Amino acid sequence: MWNNFCNLYTVATFHKIRVKDIYKETDDCSVITFDVPSEIFDEFKFRQGQHLTLKADINGQDTRRSYSLCSAPQEGIWKVAVKEILGGAFSTFVNQELKAGDTLEVMAPSGTFGVDCSPNKAKNYLFFAAGSGITPVLSMIKSHLAAEKESTCKLFYVNKTAKSIIFKEELEQLRNTYFGRLEIYYFLTKEKRDIELFNGRFDDEKMEVLTKTFIDIPDTSEVFLCGPEKMVQYVSNYLIEAGLPKELVHFELFVTGLSDEDIARQERLAQQNVEGTEVIIVDGGKEFTFTMTKEYDNILDAALGAGADLPFACKGGVCSTCKCEVKEGNVEMKINYALDDKEVAQMLVLSCQAVPTTDKVKVDFDV
């Protein structure tokens, strides 16, 4: 039965791609440039803000992670930055072992963070980033400034120290290239500078100054935020309460911990009996049905256990690589850091977090 599953299933496509270059941007952050073969250029076209899912065998484990592209589509290159995380298997491998000439398995670009460029419009963009949250933001800034000749960008960027600022040199070059159209404000949490405003994280006092002196809410076209959940939620809420329409706020999160609500929901769903739940998977226009066992508590892991090769990366509810649409039955997500309210209303779920709450569930990965 499980062999039939594999035959009917559309395999998640990874391409073996050579690492063209890798260098240290900071002491704990490496930048990888991929040598994407010309025959898959079309498949690897991307929009600013999207990410690549990388796969490697690390200590005998199939390890996957998603990293935002920091290059712009106009540059014709595929580049990601990987900051080493304590205990992070993939980030440690990249920063300590990976070298130019090595090969990684790479999935085509995906993700919905960002908006299309508007060459015939003059727009004013705001960007808030912390640490490696600069990666998709850098791609966006380069893209919008190059494609929209009258648009402006303002970046508010938090780091621990001046030495830890990722892409500092490139950002300064961009500021010089687009003088008057790109403004950059650096905030440091572990170093003191003469102007108190730029010391520490965003808080009410700082945001009040920013919204009175540097930010014109009525004249803001779009806002993009990327960084830790706490920062992103705080700044988003502040700007919305200050009068910025909610639909103009776009964000991507780096999750640092679960809220009490998340923990309570996970504990409740852990008691959900999924034994015997009938699951129908749709992918590539084909269907397959299998029955969940108590060994698994989410649709993605149950499908993988049945022999499927579905697309996934973080398994943490952050990247949306495993997104699917619920066509029949009901599920509840343990956590969700990737889908917005509109997507949830359209019955989209993260399969890695989706726990069936009915005896039969049908989900479609062709979304």
N, C-alpha and C positions, 0 to 999 in steps of 0.2 A: 504493500500500500504506500509506504513512504517513498519507494523508488519511483512510483508513478507521480508522486508529488513533484519530485525533482524534474522529471521529464516534461511535466506540464508547465513548470514555473519559468518565468522570465528572469534570468539571472541578473542581479545587480552588477552593472558593468564597471569594473576597475581597469585602468590602463597602466601597464608598466612603463614608467617614465623616468628618464635619467635626470639626476640632479646636475644641472649645468654649473651652478655655483652655490656656495654656502659661505657666509661670513658672519662674524660677530658684530652686531649693531651696538650692543652693550655687553657687559660682563655675563649677563644671564639671558640674552636674547639673540637667537640666530635667525638670519634671513636666508630663505631658500629660493633659488630661481630654478624653474623646471624647464627642461628642453623638450617642449611639447612638439611631437612630430607634425609635419605639415598636413598629413592625411587626416588628422583629427582636429585641425584648427576650428572648423565649423562647429563641431561638437563642444569645443572648449571655449566658445565665445561667452563672454560674461558681462554683467552689468555691475557697475561700482556698488560695493556693499555685499557682494556675494562671497561664498567661501568654497574652499576645496576640502573634500574628505580624503584623508590619507590613510593608508593601511600598510602595516608592516608586521612581520613575525618577530615578536620581542620575547625572548626567553620561552619560545614555544607557544606563545599566545597570539591569537589573531587580535591585534590591537589597532583600533581606529580612532581618529580624532579629526575634528573639523577646525580649519584655520581660515580666517578671513584673508582675502586677497588684498594686498596693500598696493599693488600696481593698478594703473588705470587702464580701461579697455583700449584707449587711444595709443598706449605705449606698445601694445602687441607683445607683452611678456606676462608670464604667470609667476608671481612672487608672493610668498607668505612669510610672516614673522612668527617665530615660536619662542615664547618666553618659558624658561625652565621653571617648573613648579616643583616644590619639595615633594618627593614621593610620586611625581607624575611619570608614569612609564614612558609615554611617547615623547614628552617634552625633554626628558632626561636623555633618551636615545638620540634625539635630534641634536641637542646641544653638546653631547659628549662623544657620540660615536659616528654620526652621519658625516659623510664627506662627499666632495664633488666627484662625479663619476658613478656613485652608487645609484641604485634604482629603488623607487618607491612605487607602490600601487596607488593610483590617484583616480578618483571619480570626477566626472565632469562638474563644472561649477554649478552651484545651486544656492537657494536662499532668496528671501523676499525683502531683506533690509535694503533701504534706498529707494530712490525715485528716478524716473527717466529724466534725462537732460532736456532742457527746453531752450534750444538755440535762439529762438525768436523772442524770448522773454528776459526781462531784467529781474532777477530774484535775489532775495537777501536770505542767506542761510546761516543758521547758528549750529555750532557743533560743541558738544561737551564730551570729553573723553578722560579716562584715567588709565595710566599704565599702558598695557598692550591693547587697550580699547582703541588706541589710535589707528590700528591696522585698517579696518574698513573705512574709518573717517578719512584717512590719508587718501585712499582710493577715490572717495567721493569729492574731496576738495580738489584734487587734480582734475577730475573729470568735469565737474561743473565749471571751474574757472576756465578750462580750455575750450569747452563747448559753448558756454554762455558768455559772450564777450562783455556784457553789461552787468553781470551778476557779481555779488560780493559774498565773502565768507568770513565769519568770525569764529575762532577756535578758542575754547577755554579748556585747558589741558592740565590735569593734576598728576604729579609724580612725587616720589619720595624725595629725591635729590636731583640736582642739575645733571649729575653724571648718569642718572638712570633714565633720562628722557629718551625715549625711543624715537628715532628719525629726526632728532634735533637739527642736524645739518641739512637734511632734505627739506624740512619745514622752513628753515631760514632762507634757503635758496628759492623756495616757492614764494615766500613773502617778498623777496627782491624782484623776482620775475613778474609778479602780479602786484606791484607796489600800489597801495591805495585801495586794492580790491580784497586783500587778505590781511586780516588782523589776527595776531596770536597773543594769547595771555597765558603765561605759565604760572601754575600754583604748586608750591612745594610744601610737603608735610613734615619733612625731617631736616630741613635747612631754613634758617632765618634770613630774610632779606629786608632791605630798608623800608619798602612799602608794605605795610601790614596787611593790606588787602590780599596780597599774593602769598601769604603764609597760611598754610592749613587747608582743610577741606571746605567745600561749599557749606554755608550755613545761612541763617536768615539775614545776618548782618551783611555778609558778602553779597548775597543775592539782591538785597535791597539796593546796594550800591551799583551792582551790575545792571539791574533793570532801570535805574535812573540815569546812569552815565554812559553805559556801553551798549545797551540793548533797547531797541525801539520795538516794543511788542506789536503795535498796529502795523509796522512795516516789515515784520518778519514773515517770510514765505514758508519755510520749513525748519524744523529743529530735529537734529539727530543726536542721540546719546548712546554711548557705549562704554560700559565699565561695570563695576560691582552693582549688584541689585539695589543696595541701600542708596547709593549715590543717584542712580538713574531714577528711582522712584521719587526721591526727595526733589530733585531738580525739575522733573516732569510735573509733579504736583504744584510746585511753586509757580512755574510758568503758566500753568493752566489757571490757577487761582488769580494770577496777575492779569488774566484776560486773553491768553493765547488759546485759540480753538484747539480742542483735544485732537482733532483729526490731523493737525499739522505736526504732532509730536510722534517721532519714530524712534524706537530704541532696540538695542540688543544687550543682553545681560551677561555678566560674568557672575555665576552664582557662588556665593561664599558660605551659605548656610541656609537651613530650612527654618521657616517661621513656625510659630506654635500652631497656626492653622494648618500648615503643610504636614506637620508631624501628626496632628490629630486625624487628618484625612487619611494619611498613610496607615496609621494604626487601625482605623475603621475598615479600610479596604483590605487590610491583611486578613481580616476575618471573613471576607467575602468567599463563599464557596464556588469555585470555578470548576470543580470536578464534574466532568460530563457535559460541559458547555460545548455546543456545536458551533464551530467557527468556519465561515466561508471566506476564503481569501480570493480577491480578484486582482490580477496583475497581468498586464499585457493582453487584456481582453479575455483571459482564461480564468476559470474558476477551479478551486479545489476545496474540499471539505475535510476537516479533521476534528477530532474531539480533544478538548483540553483535559489535562490531568492535574492533580494537585501539586505536581512537581513545579508547575509554572503559575505565575500570578498575573502575567500580562500577555497580550496578544503577540507581540514581537518575539519574545523568548519562546513562547509555545510554538510559533511557526518555525523558528529556527531549529528548535528541538525536533520538529517533524521533518527536517531536512531542507527547509526553504533557504534561499539565498536572497533575502530581502535587503534593501538598502538601509543602513543604519550607521551611526558614528558614535555619538557621545553616550547614548543610553541614559542620559541624565535629564531629559526633558528640555534641553537647551537649543539644540541645533536644527530641529525640524526635518532632518534627513529621512526619518521613518514616518513621516506624515501620511495619513490615509483618511478616507471619508467613510463614516458609518452609514451604511445603506439600509441596514435592518437591525433591529434590536437596540440595546443601550449599553454604553460603557461609561466608566467614569475614570478620569485621569488622576493619578496620584499627585503629580505636580505638572505644571505647565509654565515654562518660561519662554516659549517660542511662538505660540499662536496668539493672535490678538482676538479681541471680542468678536470682530466680524467673522473671522475664520471659524471660531468656535460655534457661532450661530449658524454657520454653513455645515455643521456636523463634521468638521475636521478634527482629528485627534492625533496625538502622538502615540503610535502603537507601542512604544517602549514603556509608556505609562498607562496604557489603556487596560483597565480591569473590567471584564464583562459583568454586567449586573442583570442580564437576562439569560435564559437557557439557550438562546440561539443568537448569533451575531454575524453579520456580513459586513466586511470592510473592503474598500476599493483603494488600491494603491496607485491607480491611474489618475492621479490628480496633479 
